[in-house]
Amino acid sequence: MTIIELIAALEAATGPSRELDGWIYRMLYEPIWEPDIPEDRKVLHCRCHAPGYTASLGAALTAVPKGRFLFAAQEDRKRIIYKGDRHESLGTYTVVLQHVDGGRAQRGQGKTLAIALLIAVFKAGEKPGATSTGPLSGRLSPV
């Protein structure tokens, strides 16, 4: 799975997914494998050992790279004027990650706050621990 495919899968997700957690873990940390391990076993291993990135905001925050901070997080709502100024949830969340040097902000929108954060992280294109100088190893390029 590529970064683009992972972002598309996260955007299509309707809730937490251990399958996506495995792919996220693999994308972020790229474990070193023995040469004879089949591809399906690698994904199963990642799924078993990955934190619940899509289920937990705390786990999703561990994927935020150094040099970025959570600028905004909100539930998307629409205003209903004719019902006494109440608001109705749209069932999505928006997260904005900002770079400490004031560089380009990255926005993610998803069905849960954790998923929205992960979308913003992968669109930003930096691995955890990346410095403010840019992406590590070119694997995660900004989308």
Buried (B, 14 or more C-beta within 10 A) or exposed (E): BEBEEBBEBBBEBEEBBBBBBBBBBBBBBEEEEEEEEEEEEBBEBBBEEBBBBBBBBEBBBEBBBEBBEBBEBEEEEEEEEEEEEEEEEEEBBBBBBBBEEEEEBBBBBBBBBBBBBBBBBBBBBBBEEBEEEEBBEEEBEEE
